Amino acid sequence: MEKHERQTGSSVTISQRHAIHLNLHESSIVAPFVPSASGSVKIQPGSFAPVRIRRIESRTIARIRMTSHHDAVPDLFAAPLEEKSGDAPLAERMRPARFEDFVGQEEITAPDRPLRRAIETDRLSSVIFWGPPGSGKTTLAHLIAGHTKAHFVSFSAVTSGVPELRAIIKAAEQRRTLHDQRTILFVDEIHRFNKAQQDAFLPHVERGTVILVGATTENPSFEVISPLLSRSLVVVLKPLSDQALGQVLDRALMDSERGLGKWNVQFTQEARQRLIGFGNGDARALLTSLEFVVTQTPGGPDGARLIDRPALELALGKQALRYDKSGEEHYNVISAFIKSLRDSDPDGALYWLARMLEAGEDPKFIARRMVIFASEDIGNADPLAIVVAMSVAQAVQFVGLPEAQITLAQGTTYLASRPKDNASYVGLLEALQDAKTHGNLGVPLHLRNAVTALMKGLGYGQGYRYVHDDPQSQAEQTHFPAPLNGRRYYRPKNQP
């Protein structure tokens, strides 16, 4: 009888027609098959879990999984919490490891909040984090992993499926039986599982085999099955405010160990606000953009990197050329045509129309520009202008050249002769600027539609006044996020 020694001194003896399987979770050792005269199986010395002998029909190997302490048990699918590598993206390096550094979600992570107390006391039940990208869902999962004594397993619905889940569940059952240790299963992008796949979680969440921590950017009322939803607490995360993004930005710029503190970066106030607006409530997008801008901006003689608005827009590609030189005359002529319409000069407009037609310009391109002009420059000063422009575009498609030239001329003179009001266009530009500057401000709860019991319980639609029943609400009810209350974008010229 031959023995195959591990470095620890444990020995294994196996018969000719059997193999040993030990269902523990340490690294495997593999020994070549060795016949035994006695036909017996012996393992000595050491302490092992119960051994299951499986009959096999051919020569094979013995795969033995061993462990000495359950606290050192790594799960096959677990994501180890390692020190952040200097090669990792800035957003990953700056991921908060303490609640004190986690900003923007104080309503759920303040010291007196139930969720934080549950995490810090290691009494968490199944929970689903619902929020937009970069709002802190994965960071909360990391904080849970740092506080819990349970075994933490990270699992992505994007890259894994039900077979991997079954393996995790099996390991969790063994861990609970052998070591009385709970398992927390973090499922990122849980909404990517279809309804049937989500059913696979149910019995194990019900029995407590795993504590489910899900993360989703989609409304769980629609994307998570009701039985699973009823067994989980839903925690809603908001897009980060500009103030919170500013804190994330400043911390990254000052941190010399994990952040960009060694780069000596200085932002102008305008560039700083623009970058925060570019983040749009998403801390990951902000830090990714920050890292790119800083690394692509050359340093000055003193090594400092001064980032102003032009440098920011250059790095982020905001000033890409719209046209190449070969098309310059093409756009010069259409510009002259539009400006003639805007200045109510039908004669000039007809000339530039003739120039384009004579040069072989596509009449559909001209018609499209007329449709745009009708809304941009005439607007509600003459609501029929858009109707006429659309009729011209349809006639061009239906008739074709050369007769379509007549229709284009009629539309040109009509548009040039009508009163002008660009209030709708100007109002849109102002609203777009606010949208870019302030990012995804939350929709006030009274304007949201409560289509599920969960949403109603969260306050959706509460306090909304129906104007047909309450005419006074038209003047008294706000329709803006709080930071924009009182804004006025639409100022038609025929009104004060």
SULKA-V49271 format. One record per residue. N is the residue number from 1. RES is the residue in one small letter. OMEGA is omega as a letter, one per 40 degrees, with the letter a starting at -180 (999 if undefined). Layout:
n->N res->RES omega->OMEGA
n->N res->RES omega->OMEGA
//
This chain:
n->1 res->m omega->a
n->2 res->e omega->a
n->3 res->k omega->i
n->4 res->h omega->a
n->5 res->e omega->i
n->6 res->r omega->i
n->7 res->q omega->a
n->8 res->t omega->i
n->9 res->g omega->i
n->10 res->s omega->a
n->11 res->s omega->a
n->12 res->v omega->i
n->13 res->t omega->a
n->14 res->i omega->a
n->15 res->s omega->a
n->16 res->q omega->a
n->17 res->r omega->i
n->18 res->h omega->i
n->19 res->a omega->a
n->20 res->i omega->i
n->21 res->h omega->i
n->22 res->l omega->a
n->23 res->n omega->i
n->24 res->l omega->a
n->25 res->h omega->i
n->26 res->e omega->i
n->27 res->s omega->a
n->28 res->s omega->i
n->29 res->i omega->a
n->30 res->v omega->i
n->31 res->a omega->i
n->32 res->p omega->a
n->33 res->f omega->i
n->34 res->v omega->i
n->35 res->p omega->i
n->36 res->s omega->a
n->37 res->a omega->a
n->38 res->s omega->a
n->39 res->g omega->a
n->40 res->s omega->i
n->41 res->v omega->i
n->42 res->k omega->i
n->43 res->i omega->a
n->44 res->q omega->d
n->45 res->p omega->i
n->46 res->g omega->a
n->47 res->s omega->a
n->48 res->f omega->i
n->49 res->a omega->i
n->50 res->p omega->a
n->51 res->v omega->i
n->52 res->r omega->a
n->53 res->i omega->i
n->54 res->r omega->i
n->55 res->r omega->i
n->56 res->i omega->a
n->57 res->e omega->a
n->58 res->s omega->i
n->59 res->r omega->a
n->60 res->t omega->i
n->61 res->i omega->i
n->62 res->a omega->i
n->63 res->r omega->a
n->64 res->i omega->i
n->65 res->r omega->a
n->66 res->m omega->i
n->67 res->t omega->a
n->68 res->s omega->a
n->69 res->h omega->a
n->70 res->h omega->i
n->71 res->d omega->a
n->72 res->a omega->a
n->73 res->v omega->i
n->74 res->p omega->i
n->75 res->d omega->a
n->76 res->l omega->a
n->77 res->f omega->a
n->78 res->a omega->i
n->79 res->a omega->a
n->80 res->p omega->i
n->81 res->l omega->a
n->82 res->e omega->i
n->83 res->e omega->a
n->84 res->k omega->i
n->85 res->s omega->i
n->86 res->g omega->i
n->87 res->d omega->i
n->88 res->a omega->i
n->89 res->p omega->a
n->90 res->l omega->a
n->91 res->a omega->i
n->92 res->e omega->i
n->93 res->r omega->a
n->94 res->m omega->i
n->95 res->r omega->a
n->96 res->p omega->i
n->97 res->a omega->i
n->98 res->r omega->i
n->99 res->f omega->a
n->100 res->e omega->a
n->101 res->d omega->a
n->102 res->f omega->a
n->103 res->v omega->i
n->104 res->g omega->a
n->105 res->q omega->a
n->106 res->e omega->a
n->107 res->e omega->a
n->108 res->i omega->a
n->109 res->t omega->i
n->110 res->a omega->a
n->111 res->p omega->a
n->112 res->d omega->a
n->113 res->r omega->a
n->114 res->p omega->a
n->115 res->l omega->a
n->116 res->r omega->i
n->117 res->r omega->i
n->118 res->a omega->i
n->119 res->i omega->a
n->120 res->e omega->i
n->121 res->t omega->i
n->122 res->d omega->i
n->123 res->r omega->a
n->124 res->l omega->i
n->125 res->s omega->a
n->126 res->s omega->a
n->127 res->v omega->i
n->128 res->i omega->i
n->129 res->f omega->a
n->130 res->w omega->i
n->131 res->g omega->a
n->132 res->p omega->i
n->133 res->p omega->i
n->134 res->g omega->a
n->135 res->s omega->i
n->136 res->g omega->a
n->137 res->k omega->a
n->138 res->t omega->i
n->139 res->t omega->i
n->140 res->l omega->i
n->141 res->a omega->i
n->142 res->h omega->i
n->143 res->l omega->i
n->144 res->i omega->a
n->145 res->a omega->a
n->146 res->g omega->a
n->147 res->h omega->a
n->148 res->t omega->i
n->149 res->k omega->i
n->150 res->a omega->i
n->151 res->h omega->a
n->152 res->f omega->a
n->153 res->v omega->i
n->154 res->s omega->a
n->155 res->f omega->a
n->156 res->s omega->i
n->157 res->a omega->i
n->158 res->v omega->a
n->159 res->t omega->a
n->160 res->s omega->a
n->161 res->g omega->a
n->162 res->v omega->i
n->163 res->p omega->i
n->164 res->e omega->i
n->165 res->l omega->i
n->166 res->r omega->i
n->167 res->a omega->i
n->168 res->i omega->i
n->169 res->i omega->i
n->170 res->k omega->i
n->171 res->a omega->i
n->172 res->a omega->i
n->173 res->e omega->i
n->174 res->q omega->i
n->175 res->r omega->i
n->176 res->r omega->a
n->177 res->t omega->a
n->178 res->l omega->a
n->179 res->h omega->a
n->180 res->d omega->a
n->181 res->q omega->i
n->182 res->r omega->i
n->183 res->t omega->i
n->184 res->i omega->a
n->185 res->l omega->i
n->186 res->f omega->a
n->187 res->v omega->i
n->188 res->d omega->a
n->189 res->e omega->a
n->190 res->i omega->a
n->191 res->h omega->i
n->192 res->r omega->i
n->193 res->f omega->i
n->194 res->n omega->a
n->195 res->k omega->a
n->196 res->a omega->i
n->197 res->q omega->i
n->198 res->q omega->i
n->199 res->d omega->a
n->200 res->a omega->i
n->201 res->f omega->a
n->202 res->l omega->a
n->203 res->p omega->a
n->204 res->h omega->i
n->205 res->v omega->a
n->206 res->e omega->a
n->207 res->r omega->a
n->208 res->g omega->i
n->209 res->t omega->i
n->210 res->v omega->i
n->211 res->i omega->a
n->212 res->l omega->i
n->213 res->v omega->a
n->214 res->g omega->i
n->215 res->a omega->a
n->216 res->t omega->i
n->217 res->t omega->a
n->218 res->e omega->a
n->219 res->n omega->a
n->220 res->p omega->i
n->221 res->s omega->a
n->222 res->f omega->a
n->223 res->e omega->i
n->224 res->v omega->a
n->225 res->i omega->a
n->226 res->s omega->a
n->227 res->p omega->i
n->228 res->l omega->i
n->229 res->l omega->a
n->230 res->s omega->i
n->231 res->r omega->a
n->232 res->s omega->i
n->233 res->l omega->i
n->234 res->v omega->i
n->235 res->v omega->a
n->236 res->v omega->i
n->237 res->l omega->a
n->238 res->k omega->i
n->239 res->p omega->a
n->240 res->l omega->i
n->241 res->s omega->i
n->242 res->d omega->i
n->243 res->q omega->i
n->244 res->a omega->i
n->245 res->l omega->i
n->246 res->g omega->i
n->247 res->q omega->i
n->248 res->v omega->a
n->249 res->l omega->a
n->250 res->d omega->a
n->251 res->r omega->i
n->252 res->a omega->a
n->253 res->l omega->a
n->254 res->m omega->a
n->255 res->d omega->a
n->256 res->s omega->a
n->257 res->e omega->a
n->258 res->r omega->a
n->259 res->g omega->a
n->260 res->l omega->a
n->261 res->g omega->a
n->262 res->k omega->a
n->263 res->w omega->i
n->264 res->n omega->a
n->265 res->v omega->i
n->266 res->q omega->i
n->267 res->f omega->i
n->268 res->t omega->a
n->269 res->q omega->a
n->270 res->e omega->a
n->271 res->a omega->i
n->272 res->r omega->a
n->273 res->q omega->i
n->274 res->r omega->i
n->275 res->l omega->i
n->276 res->i omega->i
n->277 res->g omega->i
n->278 res->f omega->i
n->279 res->g omega->i
n->280 res->n omega->i
n->281 res->g omega->a
n->282 res->d omega->a
n->283 res->a omega->a
n->284 res->r omega->i
n->285 res->a omega->i
n->286 res->l omega->a
n->287 res->l omega->i
n->288 res->t omega->i
n->289 res->s omega->i
n->290 res->l omega->a
n->291 res->e omega->a
n->292 res->f omega->a
n->293 res->v omega->a
n->294 res->v omega->a
n->295 res->t omega->a
n->296 res->q omega->i
n->297 res->t omega->a
n->298 res->p omega->i
n->299 res->g omega->i
n->300 res->g omega->i
n->301 res->p omega->i
n->302 res->d omega->i
n->303 res->g omega->a
n->304 res->a omega->i
n->305 res->r omega->i
n->306 res->l omega->a
n->307 res->i omega->i
n->308 res->d omega->a
n->309 res->r omega->i
n->310 res->p omega->i
n->311 res->a omega->i
n->312 res->l omega->a
n->313 res->e omega->i
n->314 res->l omega->a
n->315 res->a omega->a
n->316 res->l omega->i
n->317 res->g omega->a
n->318 res->k omega->a
n->319 res->q omega->i
n->320 res->a omega->i
n->321 res->l omega->a
n->322 res->r omega->a
n->323 res->y omega->i
n->324 res->d omega->a
n->325 res->k omega->a
n->326 res->s omega->i
n->327 res->g omega->a
n->328 res->e omega->a
n->329 res->e omega->i
n->330 res->h omega->a
n->331 res->y omega->i
n->332 res->n omega->a
n->333 res->v omega->i
n->334 res->i omega->i
n->335 res->s omega->i
n->336 res->a omega->i
n->337 res->f omega->a
n->338 res->i omega->a
n->339 res->k omega->i
n->340 res->s omega->i
n->341 res->l omega->a
n->342 res->r omega->a
n->343 res->d omega->i
n->344 res->s omega->i
n->345 res->d omega->a
n->346 res->p omega->a
n->347 res->d omega->i
n->348 res->g omega->a
n->349 res->a omega->i
n->350 res->l omega->i
n->351 res->y omega->a
n->352 res->w omega->i
n->353 res->l omega->i
n->354 res->a omega->i
n->355 res->r omega->a
n->356 res->m omega->a
n->357 res->l omega->i
n->358 res->e omega->a
n->359 res->a omega->i
n->360 res->g omega->i
n->361 res->e omega->i
n->362 res->d omega->a
n->363 res->p omega->i
n->364 res->k omega->i
n->365 res->f omega->i
n->366 res->i omega->a
n->367 res->a omega->i
n->368 res->r omega->i
n->369 res->r omega->i
n->370 res->m omega->i
n->371 res->v omega->i
n->372 res->i omega->a
n->373 res->f omega->a
n->374 res->a omega->i
n->375 res->s omega->a
n->376 res->e omega->a
n->377 res->d omega->i
n->378 res->i omega->i
n->379 res->g omega->a
n->380 res->n omega->i
n->381 res->a omega->i
n->382 res->d omega->a
n->383 res->p omega->i
n->384 res->l omega->a
n->385 res->a omega->a
n->386 res->i omega->i
n->387 res->v omega->i
n->388 res->v omega->a
n->389 res->a omega->i
n->390 res->m omega->i
n->391 res->s omega->i
n->392 res->v omega->a
n->393 res->a omega->i
n->394 res->q omega->i
n->395 res->a omega->i
n->396 res->v omega->i
n->397 res->q omega->a
n->398 res->f omega->a
n->399 res->v omega->a
n->400 res->g omega->i
n->401 res->l omega->e
n->402 res->p omega->a
n->403 res->e omega->a
n->404 res->a omega->i
n->405 res->q omega->a
n->406 res->i omega->i
n->407 res->t omega->i
n->408 res->l omega->i
n->409 res->a omega->i
n->410 res->q omega->i
n->411 res->g omega->a
n->412 res->t omega->a
n->413 res->t omega->i
n->414 res->y omega->a
n->415 res->l omega->a
n->416 res->a omega->a
n->417 res->s omega->a
n->418 res->r omega->i
n->419 res->p omega->a
n->420 res->k omega->i
n->421 res->d omega->a
n->422 res->n omega->a
n->423 res->a omega->i
n->424 res->s omega->a
n->425 res->y omega->i
n->426 res->v omega->i
n->427 res->g omega->i
n->428 res->l omega->a
n->429 res->l omega->i
n->430 res->e omega->i
n->431 res->a omega->i
n->432 res->l omega->i
n->433 res->q omega->i
n->434 res->d omega->i
n->435 res->a omega->i
n->436 res->k omega->a
n->437 res->t omega->a
n->438 res->h omega->i
n->439 res->g omega->a
n->440 res->n omega->i
n->441 res->l omega->a
n->442 res->g omega->i
n->443 res->v omega->i
n->444 res->p omega->a
n->445 res->l omega->a
n->446 res->h omega->i
n->447 res->l omega->a
n->448 res->r omega->a
n->449 res->n omega->a
n->450 res->a omega->a
n->451 res->v omega->i
n->452 res->t omega->i
n->453 res->a omega->i
n->454 res->l omega->a
n->455 res->m omega->i
n->456 res->k omega->i
n->457 res->g omega->i
n->458 res->l omega->i
n->459 res->g omega->i
n->460 res->y omega->i
n->461 res->g omega->a
n->462 res->q omega->i
n->463 res->g omega->i
n->464 res->y omega->a
n->465 res->r omega->a
n->466 res->y omega->a
n->467 res->v omega->a
n->468 res->h omega->i
n->469 res->d omega->a
n->470 res->d omega->a
n->471 res->p omega->a
n->472 res->q omega->a
n->473 res->s omega->a
n->474 res->q omega->a
n->475 res->a omega->a
n->476 res->e omega->a
n->477 res->q omega->a
n->478 res->t omega->a
n->479 res->h omega->a
n->480 res->f omega->i
n->481 res->p omega->a
n->482 res->a omega->a
n->483 res->p omega->a
n->484 res->l omega->a
n->485 res->n omega->i
n->486 res->g omega->i
n->487 res->r omega->i
n->488 res->r omega->a
n->489 res->y omega->a
n->490 res->y omega->a
n->491 res->r omega->a
n->492 res->p omega->a
n->493 res->k omega->a
n->494 res->n omega->i
n->495 res->q omega->a
n->496 res->p omega->999
//
